[in-house]
C-alpha cells in the first residue's frame, strides 16, 4: 500500500507535513510493504504545471493520503480515484504515518474539509 503525505521539502520521513495539500511543494510516498519512501515534486497546475494534485498521486499509485487538511474539491477528487484521505496530521511525515497507523487521524469528508484559502 502506498501512503502519501504533502511536504514542504526533501527530507523524506523527517520532513514537516505541508499545511496546504494542493500547494505543498512535494509529496512523500511511503510504501508500507517495502518500508521505503520517495519524494515527488508537486508538478500540478497549483504550482504552474499541469493536472491537479489528486491526479498526480493517482498516477503514482497512491492508496491513502495523510495530511493536515484539504479542501472539499480535493476530498471529492481523491475519492473518485479510490484514494482514502485522513486529516489532522502534524509534525513530521514519520509522526504523521505513525498517527495514521494507530488510527488517530480522522477520515476526511465535506464537514471537516478546509473552508479557508478560497475553497
C-alpha positions as CSV (number, residue, x, y, z in Angstrom):
1,X,0.0,0.0,0.0
2,X,1.2,3.5,-0.8
3,X,0.6,6.4,1.5
4,X,1.2,10.0,0.5
5,X,1.9,13.0,2.8
6,X,2.2,16.5,1.4
7,X,5.5,18.1,2.4
8,X,7.4,21.3,2.4
9,X,10.9,20.0,1.5
10,X,13.1,17.0,0.6
11,X,13.9,15.4,4.0
12,X,11.7,12.3,3.3
13,X,10.2,10.8,6.5
14,X,11.8,13.6,8.6
15,X,10.2,16.4,6.6
16,X,7.4,18.6,8.0
17,X,3.9,17.9,6.9
18,X,2.7,20.6,4.4
19,X,-0.1,22.8,5.7
20,X,-1.8,23.2,2.4
21,X,-2.4,19.9,0.5
22,X,-2.6,21.3,-3.1
23,X,0.1,23.9,-2.8
24,X,2.7,21.8,-0.9
25,X,5.9,21.7,-3.0
26,X,6.0,17.9,-2.9
27,X,4.6,14.6,-1.6
28,X,6.3,11.8,0.2
29,X,5.0,8.5,-0.9
30,X,5.6,5.7,1.6
31,X,5.3,2.1,0.6
32,X,4.0,0.1,3.6
33,X,5.2,-3.2,2.1
34,X,8.8,-2.2,1.4
35,X,9.0,0.4,4.2
36,X,10.6,2.8,1.7
37,X,9.8,6.4,0.9
38,X,10.3,8.7,-2.1
39,X,9.5,12.4,-2.5
40,X,7.9,13.6,-5.7
41,X,7.6,17.2,-6.8
42,X,4.2,18.8,-7.0
43,X,4.0,19.4,-10.7
44,X,0.3,20.3,-10.7
45,X,-1.3,23.5,-12.0
46,X,-1.3,24.8,-8.4
47,X,2.4,25.3,-8.9
48,X,2.5,26.2,-12.6
49,X,2.4,22.7,-14.0
50,X,-0.4,20.6,-15.4
51,X,-3.2,18.5,-13.9
52,X,-4.3,18.5,-10.2
53,X,-2.6,17.0,-7.2
54,X,-5.1,14.1,-6.8
55,X,-4.4,13.2,-10.5
56,X,-0.6,13.2,-9.8
57,X,-1.0,11.0,-6.7
58,X,-3.3,8.6,-8.6
59,X,-0.7,8.3,-11.4
60,X,1.8,7.3,-8.7
61,X,-0.3,4.5,-7.4
62,X,-1.2,6.2,-4.0
63,X,-3.9,4.4,-2.0
64,X,-4.1,6.7,1.0
65,X,-3.4,10.4,1.7
66,X,-2.5,11.6,5.2
67,X,-2.5,15.4,5.5
68,X,-3.1,18.3,7.8
69,X,-6.3,19.3,5.9
70,X,-7.6,19.9,2.4
71,X,-10.5,21.4,0.5
72,X,-13.7,19.7,-0.3
73,X,-12.9,19.5,-4.0
74,X,-9.7,17.6,-3.3
75,X,-11.6,15.3,-1.0
76,X,-14.1,14.5,-3.8
77,X,-11.4,14.1,-6.4
78,X,-9.2,11.8,-4.3
79,X,-12.3,9.7,-3.5
80,X,-13.1,9.5,-7.3
81,X,-9.7,7.8,-7.7
82,X,-10.4,5.4,-4.8
83,X,-7.8,7.2,-2.5
84,X,-8.7,7.3,1.2
85,X,-7.9,10.5,3.0
86,X,-7.2,11.2,6.6
87,X,-6.8,14.7,8.2
88,X,-5.2,16.1,11.3
89,X,-1.6,15.1,10.6
90,X,1.0,17.4,12.3
91,X,4.8,17.4,12.7
92,X,7.0,15.1,10.6
93,X,5.9,12.6,8.0
94,X,7.2,9.8,10.2
95,X,5.0,11.0,13.1
96,X,2.0,11.5,10.8
97,X,2.3,8.0,9.4
98,X,2.6,6.6,13.0
99,X,-0.6,8.5,13.9
100,X,-2.4,7.1,10.9
101,X,-1.3,3.6,11.7
102,X,-2.5,4.0,15.3
103,X,-5.9,5.1,14.0
104,X,-5.6,8.6,15.5
105,X,-6.5,10.6,12.4
106,X,-10.0,11.4,11.1
107,X,-11.3,10.3,7.8
108,X,-11.8,13.4,5.5
109,X,-15.2,14.4,4.5
110,X,-17.0,17.6,3.4
111,X,-17.8,18.5,7.0
112,X,-14.2,18.6,8.2
113,X,-12.7,19.9,4.9
114,X,-10.8,23.2,5.0
115,X,-13.0,26.2,4.4
116,X,-10.1,28.7,4.1
117,X,-7.9,29.6,1.2
118,X,-10.8,30.1,-1.1
119,X,-12.1,26.5,-1.0
